[in-house]
Amino acid sequence: MAACSALGALCARAESSASDQTVSEQWWSLHGQLTNVTQFQPGFHSPYQGQNSLDPHDHVDETVDITLYAGLRLWRGGSIYANPELDQGHGLSDTLGVAGFTSGEAYKVGSNPPYMRLPRAFFRQVIDLGGAPEEVADGPNQVAGTQTADRITLTAGKFAAVDLFDANRYAHDPRADFLNWAVIESGAFDYAADAWGYTYGMAAEWKQSWWSVRAGVFDLSEFPNSKELDHSFSQVAYMLELEQRHALWGHAGAAKLLGWLNDAEMASYRDAVRLAEETGTAANASFVRKRQTRGGLALNVEQEIVPNLGVFLRLSTNDGRKEAFDFTDVNRSVAAGASLGGAAWSRPDDAFGLAFVLNGLSGDARDYFAAGGLGILIGDGRLPHYGAETILETYYAVRLLKWLGVALDYQYIQNPAYNRDRGPVSVIGLRIHAEI
């Protein structure tokens, strides 16, 4: 859903660094990638299930995406990029049944026949403000050249809000590290996106020595969890992120505080439950939507401990009185983990990761799902025994060739969709990723 995946300077975590070699300034850039994720879910205990439940029977699903990264420099600091993409496949149970979904490569829509999309087409302008010169290497969505350490970066067009916001060095890229949605992004961060995870918007970043400020405005969907965006821009999301970079005992780290506010037609969970009680029907958010706002906060920390070993922490919360709009059904989330490079066992390009997630619902949201309500990803038709959704994920990634990597991923999910009556669930995944 939220793929940062090798986006060069577009990803906040992929800031350029100076090198000993000189990078010649180029006028164009062209790269590509292919990723296949296959996930197997064995059968699990399920006394009942609803419309948005995870299928309790053994099944396998896979996704494939092939992306072209094309970039053209227009003038000093100004460039345009387009990423046509070929997609195919489905997430487990059509990407339903778990709030912290199991694959960041799975969209909320799928198709067995391959289909074309243009997920990104955007303009970027870098304004140098001084400081040490930095070299920008040729890469996906990155034309080789130079820029200064202090700078302002403006981005406008179609892209993913999480290309710029909520990035983390160790957990943000489902094509390279973890797969679970609530690990690669802050679980309660209800960011603007269509069903494929992309939107139209504009953002600005001001970077100075040890700090950065990012702000943006993005187009929300026509209605919660819609395939179509509100092209009139009458429903929008506002985002502001503060970043502080530091060195702890000589090891790099960063802390980011993100706030967001969605302004759109959305439902109050209490209104939906009240109407359901009056009519004797299942709760339905679509019947009680009205113009209102919903906001939240996320703290995102990354820290190198020793070379090749880093840890991360994500804490997030949102207004649990109203329905989720575009990401997933989480009102509060804690995610923590570690990433270990393979240099210690003479495999410097390999990586091992381990993460733990705890997702929760507000009281109003629990009442809504207990009354038969459906959310973006969850809705078992009832929720008699609520429990926090607990997820453990681990992966090992092997670099076979310079351009080819394979990873084995395992996830253990307790209380899928916050339902203690169902599960636990195991998911075994295989990822193949190639890039040029």
MARVO-710623 format. One record per residue (C-alpha): x, z, y; residue in one letter. Coordinates in steps of 0.05 Angstrom, whole numbers, padded with zeros to 5 digits, always signed. Each point is the difference from the previous one (the first is absolute). Layout:
REM residues N
XZYA...
END
This chain:
REM residues 436
+00000+00000+00000M+00052+00022+00050A+00062-00043-00013A+00059+00007+00047C+00044-00037-00051S+00063-00029+00031A-00028-00013+00069L+00066+00006+00036G-00005+00024+00071A-00076+00001-00004L+00004+00062-00045C+00017+00062+00040A+00045+00025-00055R+00041-00064+00001A+00035+00009+00066E+00063-00041+00008S+00068+00033-00003S+00066-00025+00024A+00048-00028-00052S+00073-00020-00002D-00018-00073-00008Q-00025-00044+00055T-00070-00027-00008V-00009-00068+00033S-00063-00011+00039E-00049-00045-00035Q-00063-00037+00022W-00039+00005-00065W-00008+00040-00063S-00032-00017-00067L-00007+00047-00060H-00047+00012-00058G-00022+00051-00051Q-00039+00006-00064L-00028+00066-00027T-00040+00013-00064N-00028+00069-00015V-00032+00011-00068T-00034+00068-00013Q-00027+00027-00065F-00050+00057+00001Q-00016+00033-00068P-00070+00027-00011G-00017+00069+00026F-00055+00053-00002H-00062-00022+00039S-00069+00030-00015P-00031-00044+00054Y+00019-00052+00051Q-00028-00033+00062G+00006-00065+00039Q+00069+00015+00029N+00028+00037-00061S+00066-00016-00034L-00016-00034-00067D+00013+00053-00054P+00019-00051-00054H+00068-00029-00015D+00015-00058+00046H+00056-00039+00033V-00001-00033+00069D+00053-00038+00038E+00013-00028+00069T+00047-00055+00023V+00018-00020+00071D+00048-00054+00024I+00019+00004+00074T+00037-00047+00047L+00033+00034+00060Y+00010-00052+00055A+00028+00017+00068G+00020-00038+00063L+00037+00025+00061R-00033-00024+00064L+00048+00031+00051W+00044+00060+00009R-00035+00057-00036G-00064-00040-00012G-00020-00026-00068S-00061-00019-00041I-00013+00011-00074Y-00050-00023-00053A-00007+00024-00072N-00045-00045-00042P-00013+00032-00066E-00028-00018-00069L-00037+00058-00033D-00030+00011-00069Q-00026+00057-00042G-00037+00066+00004H+00016+00074+00006G-00024+00046-00055L-00077+00001-00001S-00001-00048+00059D+00039+00051+00042T-00051+00055-00009L-00004+00070-00028G+00060+00036+00030V+00007+00019+00074A+00076-00002-00006G-00002-00068-00033F+00053-00019-00051T+00030-00064+00029S+00018-00018+00072G+00004-00072-00024E-00075+00000-00017A-00050-00020+00053Y-00073+00022+00003K-00018-00071-00021V+00028-00041-00056G-00005-00067-00036S+00024-00026-00067N+00013-00070+00030P+00055+00002+00053P-00021-00006+00073Y+00036-00010+00066M+00000+00046+00060R+00039+00009+00065L+00009+00076+00004P+00050-00002+00058R+00008-00046+00060A+00029+00036+00060F+00044-00003+00061F+00055+00050+00015R+00040+00011+00064Q+00060+00046+00003V+00021+00023+00070I+00071+00028+00002D+00009+00064+00040L+00074+00012-00012G+00041+00042-00046G+00045-00022-00057A-00011-00071-00025P-00031-00006-00069E+00002-00060-00046E-00064-00024-00032V+00012-00033-00067A-00040-00059-00025D-00057+00025-00043G-00075-00003-00013P-00035-00002+00068N+00066+00009+00034Q+00041-00054+00034V+00075+00015+00004A+00026+00021+00068G+00017+00060+00042T-00038+00054+00038Q+00018+00065+00035T-00009+00069-00029A-00049+00018+00055D-00058-00049+00004R-00074-00014+00006I-00033-00041-00055T-00068-00033+00011L-00039-00027-00060T-00066-00038+00003A-00041-00040-00050G-00021+00010-00072K+00039+00049-00042F-00009+00068-00034A-00003+00062+00045A+00044+00035-00051V+00054-00052+00011D+00015+00039+00063L-00032+00069-00009F+00009+00055-00053D+00063-00032-00029A+00046+00042-00045N+00069-00019-00026R-00015+00026-00070Y-00074-00013-00010A-00032-00060+00035H+00012-00064-00039D-00040-00013-00065P+00047-00059-00014R+00061+00045-00001A-00018+00074-00009D-00064+00038-00015F-00067-00033-00015L-00054+00052+00014N-00038-00009+00065W+00005+00074+00019A+00075-00001-00009V+00018-00064+00037I-00047+00019+00057E-00028+00065+00025S-00064+00008-00041G-00045+00022+00058A+00026-00054+00047F-00063-00043+00008D+00035-00060+00031Y-00034-00064+00022A+00000-00055-00053A-00042-00051-00035D-00009+00003-00075A+00070-00029-00009W+00034+00051+00045G+00012-00042+00063Y-00029-00004+00069T+00009-00029+00070Y+00032+00044+00052G+00056+00013+00049M+00052+00055+00002A+00060+00022+00041A+00060+00042-00020E+00049+00033+00048W+00064+00019-00035K+00054+00044+00032Q+00060+00035-00033S-00034+00054-00043W-00073-00014+00012W-00054-00054-00001S-00072-00005+00024V-00048-00050-00030R-00070-00017+00024A-00050-00052-00023G-00072-00023-00001V-00029-00035-00061F-00064-00035-00021D-00044+00038-00049L-00044-00032-00053S-00070-00023+00016E-00024+00060-00039F+00035+00051-00045P+00039-00033-00057N-00020-00070+00022S+00036-00064-00019K-00009-00025+00072E+00030+00027+00064L-00040+00012+00063D+00028-00059+00038H-00034+00022+00064S+00048+00059+00002F-00060+00045+00016S+00021+00047-00056Q+00073+00021+00006V+00052+00050-00024A+00050+00032+00048Y+00066+00026-00026M+00057+00040+00029L+00063+00021-00038E+00059+00042+00024L+00065-00003-00040E+00060+00046+00003Q+00065-00020-00035R+00054+00050-00017H+00059+00016-00044A-00003+00063-00043L+00069+00021-00024W+00022-00072+00010G-00059-00031-00037H-00052-00044+00035A-00072+00021+00005G-00062-00013+00041A-00067+00033+00016A-00061-00039+00024K-00065+00026+00028L-00057-00050-00001L-00068+00006+00032G-00057-00051-00004W-00071-00009+00023L-00052-00048-00028N-00056-00020+00047D-00056-00036-00038A-00068+00002-00033E+00007+00051-00056M-00042+00052-00036A-00001+00075+00000S+00001+00027-00071Y-00051+00053+00019R-00048-00053+00028D+00006-00039-00065A-00013+00061-00043V-00058+00023+00044R-00034-00069-00007L+00011+00001-00075A-00034+00068-00006E-00059-00024+00042E-00010-00064-00040T+00021+00024-00069G+00052-00055-00007T+00075-00003-00007A+00040+00011+00064A+00017-00065+00035N+00045-00001+00060A-00022-00070+00022S-00069+00026+00019F+00024+00050+00053V+00058-00034+00036R+00007+00007+00075K+00054-00006+00052R+00049+00057-00003Q+00074+00016-00008T+00043+00027-00056R+00072+00022+00006G+00056+00032-00038G+00073+00021-00002L+00059-00012-00047A+00069+00031-00005L+00051-00043-00035N+00070+00026-00015V+00060-00032-00035E+00067+00032-00012Q+00064-00020-00036E+00028+00059-00039I+00064-00032-00026V+00019-00073-00005P-00049-00035-00047N-00050+00058+00000L-00056+00007+00050G-00065+00038+00005V-00065-00012+00037F-00063+00037+00021L-00067-00025+00024R-00055+00045+00028L-00064-00031+00026S-00071+00019+00020T-00060-00032+00033N-00070+00013+00025D-00036+00014-00065G-00069+00000+00030R-00004-00076+00001K+00010-00055-00051E+00067-00033-00013A+00003-00068+00034F+00055-00046-00026D+00052+00036-00045F-00024+00049-00052T-00043+00063-00013D+00050+00055+00018V-00011+00054+00052N+00065+00038-00010R+00062-00017-00040S+00068+00028-00017V+00053-00044-00031A+00072+00019-00015A+00055-00031-00041G+00071-00023-00008A+00038-00065-00010S+00067-00002-00037L+00047-00060+00001G+00036-00020-00064G+00071+00007+00025A+00008+00066-00038A-00007-00038-00066W+00037-00063+00023S-00063-00039+00017R+00002+00000+00076P-00057-00050+00008D-00048+00039-00046D-00047+00054+00025A-00041+00058-00029F-00059+00030+00037G-00045+00060-00011L-00060+00018+00043A-00058+00050+00000F-00066-00009+00037V-00058+00046+00015L-00062-00034+00030N-00062+00038+00024G-00069-00011+00029L-00036+00037+00055S-00062+00041-00015G-00045-00053+00031D+00033-00055-00041A-00009+00041-00065R-00074+00008+00015D-00006-00075+00012Y+00032-00020-00066F-00039+00054-00037A-00063-00032+00028A+00018-00066-00033G+00035-00032+00060G+00050-00056-00006L+00065-00003+00039G+00054-00052+00009I+00031+00011-00069L-00038+00057-00033I-00071+00021-00019G-00016+00023-00071D-00074+00009+00017G+00007+00076-00001R+00053+00052+00013L-00020+00066-00033P+00070+00027-00008H+00046-00017+00058Y+00075+00004-00008G+00058-00024+00043A+00027-00067-00023E+00070+00014-00026T+00049-00056-00014I+00070-00001-00029L+00039-00066+00005E+00069-00018-00024T+00037-00066-00004Y+00067-00030-00020Y+00020-00065+00033A+00055-00044-00029V+00035-00054+00039R+00013-00055-00052L+00027-00052+00048L+00011-00002+00075K-00068-00032+00008W-00038+00031-00059L-00023+00070-00015G-00044+00034-00052V-00031+00069+00004A-00038+00045-00049L-00052+00045+00032D-00041+00058-00027Y-00057+00037+00034Q-00039+00061-00024Y-00066+00013+00036I-00038+00065-00005Q-00072-00001+00025N-00007-00074+00017P-00048-00008+00059A+00001+00076+00007Y-00042+00007-00063N+00021+00055-00049R-00047-00028-00053D+00042-00064-00007R+00072-00010-00021G+00057+00013+00001P+00023-00072+00005V+00068-00031-00016S+00022-00066+00030V+00061-00038-00025I+00026-00055+00045G+00052-00056-00002L+00023-00033+00064R+00040-00064+00004I+00026-00019+00069H+00041-00061+00021A+00023-00018+00070E+00042-00053+00033I
END
